[in-house]
Amino acid sequence: MVAAIKPRVWTVFVAYALVLVVIVGVAIVLAVVGFALWLQNADVPSSGDPQALAAVAVAVTQQPWLLQASSAATAVALAATALLAARLSPTPLVERLRIGPARGGWQRFTLIGLTPIAAIASGAAVSSALQILFGKSAVLEALTREMRSTGAMLALTFVNIAVLTPIGEELFFRGYAQTRLVARFGRVAGILIATALFALMHFDPMHVAGAFAIGSVLAWTTERAGSVRPAVVAHAVNNGLFVFASQAEDSSVSWGAAGVLAIVAVLAIASIGYFTRAAA
C-alpha cells in the first residue's frame, strides 16, 4: 500500500508572514498619514520641538479611527489570504476552508450553543488569573479605552471587532491554517501550532495567553464540527461582549471568579465532547 502524501505546510507560514507584513505596513502607513494630518492642525513649533512631536504621535495613536482602520485592514488581509490560498488549492473552497455546515444533526446546535460559553469562560479564567498575578495589561487597558465610544462610532466598532474580525481570523487560522496543519501533523500538533500562530498575532503577552485559551477551544470545536461556523459564532459573541464591556468602568477580579469561570469552561468543554462524540 502506498503511503498517503502529506500536504506541504510551508505555505501556511509564508502566508502568515505575509499577513503580518501587511498588517504592520498598514498600521505604519495609517500612523504616518494621521501624524501628517494632525501636524497641519496642531500647534507645533516650526523648530519641530521633540516633546511636541512626541505628544502629537501619542495623540494620533489614541484616535478611534486608527483602531477602526487597523482592525478592518487586518480582518480583510486575513480573509483575503485564506480565500486566495483556498482558490489555489485543488480542494474545493468550501471543503478547504471548512465553511460548510457542521457535521451531525442536532449536535451542531449543541456546538453553536456551547462553544461560546466554553471559549469565553476559558479566556476569561486565564485573563483573570494573570491579572491577579501580574496586574492589568497596559496594552489591553489602552485598547479598552480606545473602544469606548457612542453612537455611530460604537456601531462601527462593533461591526469591526465583532463581525469582520471573527470572520477574517476564523477563515485564516481555523479554516486555512489549521486544516492544512492537522492534515500534515495530526489533530493535537495541528491544533497547537495553529492556535499558537493565532495567539501570537495578539502581541501583548497577557492578551496572547487569553487568546491561546480561547483559540484552543475554537480549534478543538472546529475539529469536532468539521466546520468553522461554530468557531465564528463563538468568536463573534466573545468579541461583541468585549466591545460592550469596554464601555463600562473596569471591574475588579478575584480568584473566586476565576475559579467559577474555569469550572464553567470545563463543564462546557466536557458537554461538547459528550454530545458530539458520535459526530467527531
HUZI-V529040 format. One record per helix or strand of 3 or more residues. SS is the DSSP state (H for helix, E for strand). FROM is the first residue (numbers start at 1). TO is the last residue. If there is no record, write none. Layout:
ss	from	to
SS	FROM	TO
SS	FROM	TO
//
This chain:
ss	from	to
H	10	41
H	50	61
H	64	88
H	93	97
H	107	134
H	138	147
H	151	185
H	187	200
H	205	225
H	229	245
H	255	275
//
